[in-house]
Structures are given as structure tokens and as C-alpha cells.
Amino acid sequence: MKISVPSPRCRVGASIAGLLLVWAGWTTPALAAAPDRANLSACKNAWASCDRSQLTPQETAEVELSTRARNVSNCRSGLQPCETSRLSPAEAIAVAVAAYDRNVSSCKSGTSGCDRSQLTATEAREVTLAARERQLADCEYGVGSCEGSGFSVLEMARVTRALRRRAVSDCKDGFARCDHSKLTAPEAAEVAIAERQRNFSNCRNGWEACDRAALTERQAGEVDAAVRARNVADCREGRDGCDYSRLDVPDSQAISGVERARNLAACQSGRGYCDRSRLTPAEAAAILKEGR
């Protein structure tokens, strides 16, 4: 009996074909799984791209659980869509408790959605007290229109003290609504100190609201030192705020040294602005020798 032996070329071809089949067997399910997972995610999140006909029984069960959990969460938070008919008795109780608490909170904070008819007598009193406290706070901080006709003597005194504190604070902070004529002598003295300190800070930081005539001799010296240091830093870093005319001889020499070093580094590395005319003969020769 004659046995035929496949040629090496045939064996290699068969091996490659087998490997391709194995690879296809591995990759095809993996490639198919990605769209399946994407569809499952879309169904769980109730997205329009969900195709329920493509779900397996197990995936359908997962989607139902996600849908039920989302419905319970929406109902508890007062959001839509909320299908109360899909709630279990325990879930319905939890949703009712959350809705009740949310109504009490809305009434106490003065936000929309408050139904006072749902409050107990104790809760109604608490809501009234919260509204009064909120009205007092609005008057103290100047929020909206302050209606204090129903305030007690103590409450009016509290509001008056808050108004005076705010008036003094406005003047100390330099706000336009400051009215110096309403300040007492001690308050005016406090404001004058704050204004001088603010002016000193403005001058030292180089801000426009600076009145150098109002500085003391010591403050003027500190301001000059700060301005000089800031200008030196600007020149050293090449910033727009640099004014070379304001540099003294030592600072000018120091800045020149920094600039020479920067220029040499640029010429040596071939990166950045290089002015070869500023190189010493030795520096130029060394760079020429390196072929730069």
C-alpha cells in the first residue's frame, strides 16, 4: 500500500490555515461581545439605542433590576419618570417618607414646593420660626427688601447693630456705598487706619489706587524697595514690566551678566535668540570650533 506524504509547502499552508481558524474562533466572540455589552449598558441606562430583542434572558433580568432601582430612586427624590404602580409596599412607604421630609425641608427653607397643609402643628411652628429667622438674616445682610414691622425690640436692635457693622465694614474695605457721615468718631478713626493700610498695600503692590502723598516716610521707603525689587525681577526674567531706566548700576550690571550668560547658552546650544556680536573672541572661537 502506498502512503502519500504531504509536501512541506502543503504542511505549512495547512498549519497557517489552522491558526487562522483558531484565531477567528477566538476573536469573533470577543468582537461580538463588545456590541452586546454596549447594548446591555444602553438598556440598563434606558438609552434610546437599547435593543431589548438582542438581550439574553439573564441580561433581561439585569435590565429589569436596573429599571426598578432607577424608578425607586426617582420616586424617592421626587424626579420623573416615577411609576408608583411599580413600587413594592415597602418601597412605597420609603417614598412617602422621603416626600414628607422633602416637603418639611422645603417649607423650612422657604423654597418652592412647600405644602403647609401637610405639616403637623409642631412643624408649622418650626417653619414660622425659620421664616422669621430668615427675614432677620436678610435684614442684617441687606438682602432684598427688609420688612421689619413685625420685629420685636430685641430683634430690631440686632438688625441695627448689623447695619452699623456693615456700614463700618464698607468704609474699611473701600466700597463705594461707604457713607463717612454716618460714622461715629471711634468708627471714623478705625476707618482712617484701614484706609491708610489699604493705600500702603496698593502702593507696595504697584496697583493704581495708590496715593504716595498719604504714605509715611517709612512706608515710602518700603514701597520704593518693593518697586525696585519687582522691576529687577521683571528685567531678570525678561518680562514686559521691566524698565531698564530705573535700574541702578549694580542691578544693571547683574542683569547684563544674566543676559550675557543666556546669549552664550543660546549660541552654544543652537536654541533661542543668539547675538554672536556679543560673544567674546574666545567664546566665538570655541563655538566655531564645535561647528555650531
Residue pairs with C-beta under 8 A, 6 or more apart in sequence:
6 14
36 54
38 49
39 49
39 50
39 51
39 54
39 55
40 55
40 59
40 62
40 63
41 47
42 48
42 49
42 50
42 51
43 50
43 51
43 52
43 55
43 59
43 63
43 66
44 62
44 63
44 66
44 67
45 66
46 67
46 70
52 60
52 63
55 63
68 86
71 81
71 82
71 83
71 86
71 87
72 87
72 91
72 94
72 95
73 79
74 80
74 81
74 82
75 82
75 83
75 84
75 87
75 91
75 95
76 94
76 95
76 98
77 98
78 98
78 99
78 102
84 92
84 95
87 95
100 118
102 113
103 113
103 114
103 115
103 118
103 119
104 119
104 123
104 127
106 112
106 113
106 114
107 114
107 115
107 116
107 119
107 123
107 127
107 130
108 126
108 127
108 130
109 130
110 130
110 131
110 134
114 127
116 124
116 127
119 127
132 150
135 146
135 147
135 148
136 151
136 155
136 158
136 159
137 143
138 144
138 146
139 146
139 148
139 151
139 159
139 162
140 158
140 159
140 162
140 163
141 162
141 166
142 163
142 166
146 159
148 155
148 156
148 159
151 159
164 187
167 178
167 179
167 182
167 183
168 183
168 187
168 190
168 191
170 177
170 178
171 178
171 179
171 180
171 183
171 187
171 191
171 194
171 195
172 190
172 191
172 194
172 195
173 194
174 195
174 198
174 209
178 191
180 188
180 191
183 191
196 214
199 209
199 210
199 211
199 214
199 215
200 215
200 219
200 222
200 223
202 208
202 209
202 210
203 210
203 211
203 212
203 215
203 219
203 223
204 222
204 223
204 226
205 226
206 226
206 227
206 230
212 220
212 223
215 223
228 246
228 251
230 241
231 241
231 242
231 243
231 246
231 247
232 247
232 251
232 254
232 255
233 239
234 240
234 241
234 242
234 243
235 242
235 243
235 244
235 247
235 251
235 255
236 254
236 255
236 258
244 252
244 255
247 255
260 278
262 272
263 273
263 274
263 275
263 278
263 279
264 279
264 283
265 272
266 272
266 273
266 274
267 274
267 276
267 279
267 283
267 287
267 292
268 287
268 290
268 292
270 292
276 284
276 287
279 287
